[in-house]
C-alpha cells in the first residue's frame, strides 16, 4: 500500500496519478461511500472488485443510484458476474432491482450470481413481480447464513476464495473476505533455455507447475523451473456493524480492510445505539487483525465538510491507532497488492 495518505478534498488527492505496476492486479473501485442517504459528493454504499485477467467485475452492495455511478466511472456493468449483499437495509440494496432490470434490457449479460441474507430472494422476486419485470438471463441467489455461521467457503474457483462472517447490527449483516490463491513462482527462462527446452506452450505448462514430456523423451517438472509460490492478495469488506471479534477473525492478515466508520469517536454512544462503528473501532479492528491497510467508508452525512467535525477528523482519529489508514471517497480506486497504490478517477 502507498504510505502517502490523503484527506478529504486535499489538493494532493486530486493531483495524485495512478501508475499500474501490475496490470493484472486485483482492483477496488468505490461507487458509494455515504451511510444512510446520499450527499452531493457521496452516494450510498457500493464498491466494485475488478478481476482484469477475466474482464470480470464483482459488486459489493448496491445502494440507490449505483447504476448511475457505473455510468460515471470507467467500469462496464456488462462485466458484472457476481453481486454480494451485506444486509437488507435500503442504502445497501435499493439500487439492485433497477440495476438487474437494466442489465436484462441491455441484453449484454450472460448471467448473474448473487449472495446475501436469505430475505434477498423474496425481496427481488417481490419487486420484479409487482413491477411486471422479467429477468431474461440466468440469475442465481445464494443465502450466506449457513456458510457464515459455520465458517465454510462461500465460493471457490481456480483463482479465488470467498468467505463470510456474521456481524453485529440491527438486522442480520455479513462481512465478506476475498482471497486470491497463491500463484506459481516466477519462471526461470534462462534455466529452461540452458537445458535446450524449446520455447512455446511448454513454457506455459512448466510455469503452471505441470510435468511435461519433451519430444526427445525427457520428462521435466515445472516446480524445478519456478521460484517459491507467490502469495495472492486479499481484502475484507465489513459494513454495517458494531465492534465485533468476528470481524477481527475474518480480517486476520488481510492486505486490505474496508471497514465502515459511520461515527466519530465522540459519538460512540450513538454508534452503540444504532450498532454502527466509530472510526476508532474500525482502526482497532485493523490493528488487532494486523491488516496491511485500512480504508474507512460508510461515513455519516453529519460529518460533511463545513460541519463541526469532518471526514478528515475521523481519518485522524483512526490514524492515531492504525497509521496506515485511508479515507474512501466515491470513484477512488485501489490496486490490491502486498504494496498497493491508489488513484482518483
N, C-alpha and C positions, 0 to 999 in steps of 0.2 A: 504494500500500500504506500501511496505517496505520503511523505512525512509533512508535506505542506498542507495546512488546514485552512479552510476559508470560512468566513462567517456569512451571514445572510446579506445579500446585496453588496458585498465588498467589491471594490474595483478589481482585486486580484481574481475573484471568482468569475468575473465577466470576461477577463482577458485570457484566462488560462486555456491553453490549447491541449489537445489530446494527441499524443504520438503513440500509436499502437505498436508495442514491442512484439506482441504475439498476435497476428491477425486471426488466429484460430482460438483465442482465449474466450472464455465464457464472459458474458456481459450482463449487467443490470441497467435498466433504464426506469427511472421513477416517472410515472404518469400522474400520480396524485399523492400529496403529502400532508393534506389537511385532515383534521379529525372532525367528525360530525357533519359539518357543512362546508361547501367550497368557499373560498375567498377570491379576491381579484387575482392573486398570484399563486394560489394553491388549489388544485382540485382535490376531491376526496379520494380515498385510498385505492391505489393500483400501482403495480410495478410489473415490468416485463423482464423475463430471463431469456437471453438470446444464445442459441447454440449455432455458431457460424458454420461449423462443419456440415450441419444438416439443414441449413436455411430454415430453422425451426424456432418458434417462439413459444414460451410458456408464460401465461398470465397469472399473477397472484393478486386476487381481489379485483373487483370490478365495480367501483363506485359510479354514481351517476356521471355521465359525460365522458366516460373512459374512451368510447369510440371517437369522440371529438379530439381527445388527446392523441390518439393514434394518428389522426389526420394532421395534427400539428407537429408530429415527430417524423423521423425518417424510417419508422417501423411500418411494416405491412401486416395488417390484420389477417390477410390471406395466409400468412405463415403460421398462424396460431394452431397448435396441436393439442395443448393441454391447458386447463384452467383450474387453479387451486383457490378455493374459497376458505377463509379462516373462520368466519361465523356469519350469522344471518342478520346482522344489523344493516340497515339500509345504506349507510355510507360505504359499505363493502360489497353490496350486491345489486343496487338499483340500476346499475348500468348494464347488467348481464343480459336480461331479456332482449333489450334493444340491440346489443352487440351480436348476439346469436342470431336474431332475426335478420339483421343486416348481412351477416355472412351468408345466410341462405339466399337472400335476394340477389346478392352479387354473384352467387354460383361459383365461387372460386375457392371453396374449401372441400377437402376430401373427407373431413370428419373431425369431431372434437371429443376429447375425453375430459370429463370434469371430476373433481374431487372436492368433497366438502362435507359439512354436517348432514345428517340424514334428512332434515326438512328441505334441503336444497331441491331434491327431486320433485316434491309436492309443490313447492313454490314455482318452479319453472313450468311444470305441467299445468298448474292453475292459470298462470299468466298467458301461456300460449292458447289454452282452451278458451279463456274468456275474451281474448283478443282475436280469436279465429286465425291465429298464426300457425303456419305449418313449417316445421323444420325439414328441409329436403335433403339433408345429409346425415350420415350416421352420427349419433350422439349417445355417449355412454356416461352415466352418472354413478360415481362410486362414493359410498359413505365411508368416512375415515375413522369413525369412533373406535371400532374394534382394533384396528391397526395401531391407533394412538395409545389406547389403554393397555394393549398387550406388548407394545414396543416391538412390533414386527414391521417388516419392509412394506411400504405402501405401493411402491413402484420400482421396478428394476429393469434395465436393459443392458446392452453390452458396454455402455459408457457411464451410466448414471444410476444412483440410488436415491430414493426419496423416503424419508421417514417423517412421522408426525408425532406430536405430543400435546396432551391437553393443557390448557392454560386456566387462569382464574379470572372469570369475567361474569357479567350479569346473565349471559346466555352461554351455552357451550361454545368454546373458542379453541382453536388449534393452531399451533405453530408448525412450520414445515422446515425441514433440513434437506438440502440437495448436496450430495457428494459425488464428485467426479472420480471414477475409478482410476487406480494407478495406471500410468501409461508406460509402455516399454521404454527402456533406456535408449540413449542415443546410439544410432547405428554407426559402427566403425567401418566406413567405406574403404579406407586405406588397407585395413586388415583383410577385407574381402578381396580387394584387388591383388594384394600380395600373395594370396592363395589361388590366384587365377580363377576366381569365381566370376562368371560373366555378368555384367550389369543387366538390369531389366527387372521383370516381375520377381525374379528370385530375391533380389534385394528387399523388395517389399515384404515377401514371405518371411525372410530372416528377421526383418525389423519387428515383425509381429511375434517373434519367438518360435516360429514353426520349424519343424525338422524337414529338410529338403534333400532329395536325392538328385545329384547332378548327372548330366549326360554321360560323364566318364565313370559313373558308378559310385563316386564318393558320396557319403552321407554327412551333411553339415547341420549343426544345430544353431538356431537363431540366438540362443542365450549366450553362445560363445562370441558373438559379434556385437552384443549390446551391453551398454553400461547398466548400472543399477536402475531399477524401476523408478520412474519419476512420479511422485505423489500427485494426485489430482487436487484441484481446488474445491472449496466448499463454502456454502453460505446458509444462513438461517434467517427466516422471516418470522418475526414474533410480534403480533398485534392481534387483538386488544387483550390486555392482561394486567393484573396487579403483579407485584414481585412474587415469583414462584420458583421453587427449586427445580421443577420440571423444565423450565426454560434454560437453566444453567446446565442441566444434564444434557439436553438436546444440543446445546451450542458448544459443548466442550471441544476446544481445539479448532473450531471453525476459523477459516480465513476471514470471513466477513459476517458480522451480526447486524441485521437490520431490525431495529427494535423501536417500538413506539415510545414517545416521550410527550404524552398529552399535556402533562402539567409540570410546572416548575416546582422546585423543592419546597418553597414556602406554601404551596398549595397541596401539600401531601395529605391533608385531611380530606380534601375534595377528591383526590386520587383514590383514597381508600373507600370513600362512599360510592364512587362510580366505578370502582375496580378497574382503574387505569394506572399506568406507571408515570412516575416523575422522571425527569432527566437523570437524577442521581440513582434511581432504581435501575434504569437501563445501563448506566455505567457500572454499577456494582455487579450486575449480571455478567457484563462483558469482562470485568476484572476476574471474577471467580471462575468463569468458563475459559479464561485465557485465550480469547479470540485474537485474531490479527488486527482487526479494525472494527469499530462500532460506527454505524450510521443511524442518526436519530430521525424518525419520521412520525407521521400522525400527530402533528402539532396543533394544539388548540388555537382557534382564531382569537382567543383572548390575549394572545401574545403577538398579535400582528404589529409590525413596525409602527411606532408612534404611541403605543400604549406604555404603561409603566414598566412592564417587562417585555422584552423582545425575544425572538428566537436565538439571537446571539447570547442572551443571558442564560438560556437553557444550555446552549453549547458550552459556555464557560463552566457551568455547574458540572456538566458531565466530564469535561476535560480535567477538572480538578481531581477526579477519581480515576478516569481512564483517558490519558492524554491523547491517544490515537483515535480521536472521535471526529466525525464529520457530520455536518448538518445537511440533510437531504432537502432538495427543492425540486419542483417539477422540471422534468427533462434532464436532470443530472444523470450522467452515465458513469458507471464504474466497471472497469475491467477486472474480473476476478482472477487473481493470481496469488502466488505467495507474496508478491510485491505488486499490488495493483495500482492503477493510475486512474485519475478522474478527469472529466471534462464537462463543460456545459454545451448544450446544443442551441 
